[in-house]
Amino acid sequence: MLSAMARQSSDGRRRFRYYFACSLDGYIADAQGGVAWLEPFQTAASRFPEFLAQVDTAIVGRKTFEFAMSHGRGMGMRTYVLTRGTIAKLPKEASLAADVAALVRELRAQPGKDVWIVGGGLSAAALLETDAMDEIEMHIMPVVLGSGVPMLRTGNGQGGGGTASLPLPARFALERSEVLADGIVRLVYTRAG
């Protein structure tokens, strides 16, 4: 079991980790933005407390944040919501961030645990394009949705006020793989090179 300290990058910077569940066809939510299709697969959630112990900051897109808040779920930690707009009734632990690159620089400079990239697909892609995705931990559920919110929606110019510093395609190396109950596959990739 790797400690939070061992998970930091070799230069001591906080790691940005995209942790999520997706369908076999790569969707993190259905076409209506819902995640009820995940309910039969609660086994994957058994590793979630271990992950949460290693992070103290979350970065989330506005739609995902508003969906979580409408279902009575906050992130439970310091949260940055990626948006150029406003959000009514923003909880005290949450802040708005329009410039992804500036936010990444700020968080990299601060001490702390790892940073959880929550999603959705546009926000995750903006962080990838800003060279701020050190690890991808995905739980692939044995279900095909056919359409929905993709785990990454790249090439959208959402990098936050600047040119992406990471050329795509971005390479990742498989660190761990594991078959869990109910046919769920857990894959952990780290940035290559």
N, C-alpha and C positions, 0 to 999 in steps of 0.2 A: 504494500500500500504506500503510495507516494504521499508525503506530507505536502502542505501548501507551500512550504519553503522550497522543497525539492522541485516543485512544479514551476518555479520561476524560471525565466529564460536565463541563459548562461551569463548575460550581462547584468543580472539582478533586477531587471525590469519586471513590473507586474505583467502577468500573462492575460491576454484577452482570449476567452474560450467561448465558442459557440456550442451550446449544449441544447439539444432538441430531440423531439421524436418526429418521425415522418413515415409516410406510407411507402409502399414498395415503389411507387412511381414518383417519389420525391416531394410530396406535398406535406406541409406542416399544419394546414387547416383545410377544411372542405371549401367548396365554392361559395358558401355563405360566410366563411370566416370562422366557422365553428370547429370545435375539437371533441364533440361528443363521441366520435368514432374511436377515440382513444380509450374510452371507459372499459371495454373488455380486456384491455392490455395493461392493467395496473401493476403487473409484475415489474415492468421497467422502472416504475417509480421507487422500487426498493433501493436503488442506488442514489436516488435524489438527495437524501439527507447527507450522504457522504460528500456529494458535490457541493451542496450548500455550505458545508463547513469550510470549504476552500475558497469561497468568494465573499466579498463584502460590498461589492458595487455591481449594479446592473445597468445595462444600456438597452433600451427598448424603443421600438417605433411607436408612433402615436396611436395607430389603430390597435396594435397589440396591447398597449397600455390601457386604452379606453375599454377594450374588451375585458381585460382582467379586472379593472375597477368596476365595471358594470356587473361582474359576477362576484363582487365582494372580495377579490383577491388582489392585494398589492404584491410587490416584489419582496417585501420583508427586509429591505436593505436600502442603502443610499441608491437612488435611481435617477438616471438621466434619460429623458424622453427626447428622441430625435424628431424635431419638428420645426418648421418655420412659422407655425401658427401659435395659437394660444389654447390652453385647456382650462376649462372651468373647474374649480374645486381641486386644485393640485395639492396633494398631500405634502406635509412639511418635509418629508424625506426625499421628495422628488424635485428635480429642476428641469427646465427646458434647455435644449442645446440645438442650435441650428448649424453650427460649424463642426462637422465631424472631426476634421483634422486637428482643430484646436482642442477639442475635448480629449482626443487621444493623447496629444502632447501633454496636456494637463494631468491626465490620469497616469501616464507613464512616469511622470516626474514625482508623483506622490508615493509615499510608502503605503503598503497595505497588502491585502490578499489579492487573489486573482479577480478579474472583471468578467462578469457573465454577460455575453451577448445573447439576449433573449430572443430577438427577432422583431418583426417578421422578415420576410424575404428581402424587401428593399433595404431595410436597416442593416441586415446582415451583409448584404452586398456592398453597401456604402462603407462598412468597416473593413471588409475584405479589400476593396479598392483603395482604401486609405492605409493599407499595410498594417492593419490592426486585428488580424485573426491568427493567433498563434496555435490554436488547437480547435479541432472540430470533434465533438463527441455526439454521435448520432445513434439513436435507437430506431432501427427500421422495423416497423410493424407489418405483420403479414396480411396486409389489406391493400387493395388497389382502389383509389378514389376516382381516378379518371380526370379530375380537374380540381382546382383549388388554389391555395396560396403556395407557391413553390418555396423550397428551403432557401434558395438564392435567386434573386432577380438582378443579374449583373448588367453592366453597360448602360446604366440609366442616368449617369451624370449626377448622382446624388451624393457624391463624395464630400460635399460640404464646403464649397467655395474654393476648390483648387483641383488641379489635375491629379488623378490617382497616381500614387507613387509606386504601386505594385502593378507590373504588367500582367495581363491575363493572357493565357491561362496561368493560374497560380498552382504550384506543385506542393503536395502534402505527402508525408510518409506515414504508412500504417504503423502505429505504435502498439495497439492491442485490438484483438477481436474476440468476441465471446458470444456463444449462443445461449440465450436465456430461455426461461419457460415460455410456453405458448408460441414458439417459433420466432421470438423477437431476437434480432441480431444487434449487438452493441459493437460499434466501431469507433476507435479513437485514432485520429490523425493529427500529426504535428507538422508545422511548416517545414518544408524541405529546403535546405540551403538558406 
